[in-house]
Amino acid sequence: MTKGEALLEIETDKAVVEVEAPGDGILAGITADVGAVVPVGQTIAWLVAPGEKPPAMVAPGARASSSPERASAAAAVQLTEQRAGAAPQISPKARRLAKELGVDISRIRGTGPRGTITTEDVQGIADAKSGAAPAGIESLSQVARLMAERTIESWTTVPHFFLVREVDCRALVAAKKKWSGEAQKTQSVAPTITDFLIGIVARVLAKHPRMNASWTGEGIRSNPEINVSVAMAVKDGVVGAVIHKANTAKIAEISTLRRELTERARAGRLRPADIAGGTFTLSNLGMYKVDAFSAIITPPQIAILSVGSISDRVVPVEGKPGVRPMMTVTLSSDHRVVDGARAAEFLSELADAIDGAEKWLA
């Protein structure tokens, strides 16, 4: 195994994260099978040099616990089939699909690299076996299934309430135009509206720490860092990629990191650190021309900001009709942690900050 080669996939309720080998070596001392549920932090294998033996920390053949009681503190680990003599070669996603569809992988001839069985191979056998899929029924991937379960859990257990605010975006649009002009001169990539909002939201959260807190089930936990999770659309649903310490990052840094996260998310190559530690979520559907929407909170976070499109609207200006670029934002909050007045104070200051975007992002 060489450095950078796909080593394993960790499946969480947010995404399937591919982990690369940190160096060259031989994968040995594997203690978890494909699909096993293991506690976070438990050693599941060692990468050793030729002739080197792994530490005798776990008895040979030991199995990781798959107890459902440990699932909330665990991630499902999908080991890439690399063991000598392992046949047939099959990707973790294809293995999961084969299990869901009841397909015998020993009868499949893989069409992937080095004969690896792909999801397309599995689906092809399943379709041929059944003739056709049931009308109107679409099989969910494991990630989509977990996301559906977590969404239901959040909606049915978290006491949501929603605040809506119309925001004047003249300063925000001007800031984007200015940075776009600078980017053209330097042949760099210009920040997006989402990038600006990440920075502004994070800086306002610094003045309203309760909005950046978490609900533990027993009480409220204050978070020392402000890590903005950005909702990103991927093939199997939505993933929250995290901009860590966003309140101290410059707009250029936020823009670069957010683009890197987007590329890795779309390629299915997010790392564990990319989706860990989020304390507040931003979901922007403005690029889809959505005027406004209300989003569901991602526990243990206690709030999520939904952002609609920026469009010219007729609004009162000094007692007379005027046209301004306006945007509708909706704040979903957990009533166990914040009340309406506290959330309204945050939203009001956020609107003022967007109206003075240049000052906040200087």
C-alpha positions, -999 to +999 in steps of 0.1 A: +000+000+000+014+034-009+009+068+006-023+085-006-040+052-016-076+047-005-073+028+028-109+028+042-142+045+042-158+058+074-196+060+072-213+084+095-248+099+095-235+128+075-213+113+048-191+085+036-156+097+042-126+082+024-094+079+044-061+077+026-030+058+037-007+082+057+024+065+043+038+035+025+035+001+042+016-031+046-019-031+062-018-055+091-035-064+124-070-056+111-095-059+139-127-048+122-146-064+094-165-046+066-196-029+080-185-032+116-195-005+141-165+006+162-160+033+189-144+065+178-106+063+185-104+025+185-074+011+165-087-010+137-054-017+119-017-009+116+004+002+086+037-016+091+070-019+072+079-052+055+087-078+081+074-057+109+046-070+131+017-049+145+016-043+183-002-071+202-029-047+214-059-067+202-062-105+202-061-120+167-095-123+151-111-099+176-142-083+163-154-047+169-186-044+188-217-038+167-239-031+197-265-005+189-260+011+222-225+023+210-238+035+176-242+071+187-205+074+196-193+054+166-188+054+129-194+025+106-160+015+091-159+002+056-125-014+050-112-014+014-106-050+004-067-051+002-059-084+019-039-109-001-061-135-017-093-116-010-117-123-039-136-109-054-124-073-052-154-050-045-158-014-035-175-007-001-205+010-018-210-019-041-208-044-012-235-024+007-257-023-024-252-060-030-263-067+005-294-045+001-304-061-032-296-097-022-270-101-050-243-129-047-211-110-054-192-143-061-212-145-094-203-110-106-174-102-130-162-068-120-157-041-147-137-017-125-100-012-122-082-046-117-116-063-119-131-045-090-169-049-087-187-016-089-221-004-080-231-005-116-221-041-119-242-050-088-272-029-101-270-046-135-272-081-120-301-070-097-320-055-126-315-086-148-326-108-119-357-090-111-366-079-146-374-043-135-374-023-104-409-018-087-427+012-102-421+044-082-396+028-057-361+041-055-336+023-033-318+046-008-281+045-003-269+040+033-259+077+035-293+088+023-311+064+046-291+077+076-297+113+066-335+106+065-334+090+099-315+119+114-338+144+098-369+127+112-352+125+146-343+162+146-378+173+134-396+152+160-375+157+190-361+193+187-386+221+194-379+243+164-391+279+160-385+301+131-377+338+126-377+355+092-360+387+082-357+408+050-321+421+046-308+450+025-279+436+005-266+467-012-233+465+008-230+428+003-235+431-035-210+460-036-184+440-016-187+410-040-184+433-070-153+449-055-136+416-047-145+402-081-128+432-097-097+426-076-098+389-085-098+397-122-067+419-118-048+392-099-063+363-119-076+347-087-110+333-078-135+357-064-154+350-032-191+341-035-220+354-016-219+323+005-182+330+014-191+365+026-220+352+046-198+326+063-175+353+076-203+377+086-223+350+104-192+338+123-183+373+135-218+379+147-219+346+165-188+357+185-211+384+201-239+359+206-223+327+220-256+311+230-264+308+193-232+289+189-239+264+218-249+227+217-276+208+234-262+177+251-294+161+262-286+170+298-280+207+293-263+234+273-227+232+263-207+263+253-184+258+223-150+275+225-147+277+187-170+291+160-171+265+133-196+272+105-210+241+088-219+248+052-247+227+037-235+212+003-255+192-021-239+159-031-251+128-050-267+111-020-281+142-003-266+170+017-234+171+037-222+198+061-186+207+054-170+228+082-151+260+081-132+259+114-126+291+134-145+310+107-147+342+129-109+347+127-105+338+090-101+363+063-125+363+034-099+350+010-091+321+033-127+313+037-133+313+000-103+290-007-112+265+020-149+265+010-140+257-026-117+229-016-144+214+006-169+217-022-146+199-046-139+171-021-176+167-013-186+163-049-158+138-055-168+118-024-134+124-008-142+144+023-119+138+052-132+132+088-120+166+099-140+182+070-173+173+086-164+173+123-170+200+149-196+222+133-213+246+158-237+265+135-250+257+100-255+280+069-277+267+041-278+289+010-302+281-018-301+315-034-282+302-064-314+281-072-336+312-072-353+301-040-369+331-023-371+317+012-372+284+031-370+269+066-343+244+073-342+216+099-315+219+127-286+194+128-282+183+164-263+189+186-262+223+170-290+245+180-295+267+150-293+269+112-296+299+089-315+295+056-306+320+029-327+328-001-318+346-034-309+383-037-334+401-059-345+437-065-377+445-046-398+475-039-393+486-003-400+518+016-371+542+016-375+573+037-413+570+034-412+565-004-411+534-027-376+524-036-359+495-052-332+476-032-314+443-036-331+423-008-326+388+006-348+367+029-331+349+057-348+324+080-333+314+114-343+280+128-336+277+165-339+251+193-362+265+220-345+245+247-314+266+243-326+300+231-358+319+233-374+342+207-359+374+221-324+361+221-326+347+186-342+379+174-313+399+188-289+377+169-308+380+137-311+418+140-274+422+145-268+398+116-289+420+093-270+451+103-237+433+097-248+423+062-258+459+056-223+469+066-205+440+049-173+459+041-167+469+077-171+433+090-149+418+063-121+443+063 
